[in-house]
Amino acid sequence: MSQKTNIPLVIFGPSGVGKGTLIKRLFAEFPDQFAFSVSHTTRLPRPGETDGKEYHFVTQDKFKSLLDEGAFIEHAQFSTNYYGTSIKAIKAVQATGKRCILDIESQASTQGVRQVKQTDLNPVYVFISPPSMTILRERLRGRGTDSEEAIQRRLRIALSEISYAKEEGACDYIIVNDNLDIAYSKFRDVALGNPIDGDTLPPLDD
Ligand SMILES: Nc1ncnc2c1ncn2[C@@H]1O[C@H](COP(=O)(O)OP(=O)(O)OP(=O)(O)O)[C@@H](O)[C@H]1O
């Protein structure tokens, strides 16, 4: 693996834009070249989950001590649970020769990205944009995983994520996920370390 593709790749963008879909396709095409890092969480394991596989399951006290030690490059709290990405977990992926993909948690992706920017990780940042807000809403509805209230909340958060992406230097690449095959081919190139012509952010004022 070249040095370029050992740099972690941060993928962020509004919930429902298709990040998971793109990453799933990448992992399916290149099972030996990419991996997620294993995050820490204070939530309890669900049936079938194994410590160190889906998550590193830790107590609130342990999480806080890791946080104080500066172990996490980003962390967030969702309801009463904490989640964090440790530098050690990213290094563990790099040690396997795979490129680490960081799918920054959608509910607070700009918060996570801002935190990562404070560290010396220096990943490549890819923002996945919807073609329009109308299409983002349709995808969230079409996915069928959220109530209408949750969809409205995700759309409000999306607006702040989009305004962050518009800031100078917020991301290295913008990929508009309109046609999935075209978006995937660009995402695949970035992931493989090939240069691409990034997209221009659509107005997203609908
Ligand atoms: N280019 C596309 N055209 C049409 N539908 C798409 C496209 N990309 C993804 N979708 C669909 O949009 C929905 C949302 O995609 P996905 O769950 O991958 O989003 P996400 O960004 O990972 O969301 P979250 O951050 O909430 O996990 C899914 O139903 C997916 O099949």
The ligand as a MOL file (V3000), in Angstrom:
LIG
                    3D

  0  0  0     0  0            999 V3000
M  V30 BEGIN CTAB
M  V30 COUNTS 31 33 0 0 0
M  V30 BEGIN ATOM
M  V30 1 N -27.2770 7.8540 -5.3690 0
M  V30 2 C -28.3810 7.4030 -4.7520 0
M  V30 3 N -29.5640 7.4440 -5.4020 0
M  V30 4 C -30.6890 7.0200 -4.7830 0
M  V30 5 N -30.7630 6.5450 -3.5270 0
M  V30 6 C -29.6180 6.4730 -2.8310 0
M  V30 7 C -28.3660 6.8990 -3.3970 0
M  V30 8 N -27.4010 6.7280 -2.4600 0
M  V30 9 C -28.0210 6.2080 -1.3680 0
M  V30 10 N -29.3410 6.0590 -1.5750 0
M  V30 11 C -30.3690 5.5840 -0.6140 0
M  V30 12 O -30.5540 6.6280 0.3480 0
M  V30 13 C -30.8180 6.0830 1.6550 0
M  V30 14 C -29.8140 6.6490 2.6470 0
M  V30 15 O -28.5150 6.1180 2.3890 0
M  V30 16 P -27.5100 5.7080 3.5590 0
M  V30 17 O -28.2240 4.9780 4.6400 0
M  V30 18 O -26.3220 5.0860 2.9220 0
M  V30 19 O -27.1260 7.1880 4.1350 0
M  V30 20 P -26.0510 7.6110 5.2360 0
M  V30 21 O -25.4230 8.8560 4.7400 0
M  V30 22 O -25.1360 6.4720 5.5450 0
M  V30 23 O -26.9730 7.9290 6.4970 0
M  V30 24 P -26.5910 7.8800 8.0820 0
M  V30 25 O -25.5290 8.9190 8.2740 0
M  V30 26 O -27.8980 8.2330 8.7430 0
M  V30 27 O -26.1310 6.4930 8.3920 0
M  V30 28 C -30.7380 4.5720 1.5120 0
M  V30 29 O -32.0480 4.0650 1.4090 0
M  V30 30 C -29.9460 4.3630 0.2040 0
M  V30 31 O -30.2980 3.1610 -0.4340 0
M  V30 END ATOM
M  V30 BEGIN BOND
M  V30 1 1 1 2
M  V30 2 1 2 3
M  V30 3 2 2 7
M  V30 4 2 3 4
M  V30 5 1 4 5
M  V30 6 2 5 6
M  V30 7 1 6 7
M  V30 8 1 6 10
M  V30 9 1 7 8
M  V30 10 2 8 9
M  V30 11 1 9 10
M  V30 12 1 10 11
M  V30 13 1 11 12
M  V30 14 1 11 30
M  V30 15 1 12 13
M  V30 16 1 13 14
M  V30 17 1 13 28
M  V30 18 1 14 15
M  V30 19 1 15 16
M  V30 20 2 16 17
M  V30 21 1 16 18
M  V30 22 1 16 19
M  V30 23 1 19 20
M  V30 24 2 20 21
M  V30 25 1 20 22
M  V30 26 1 20 23
M  V30 27 1 23 24
M  V30 28 2 24 25
M  V30 29 1 24 26
M  V30 30 1 24 27
M  V30 31 1 28 29
M  V30 32 1 28 30
M  V30 33 1 30 31
M  V30 END BOND
M  V30 END CTAB
M  END
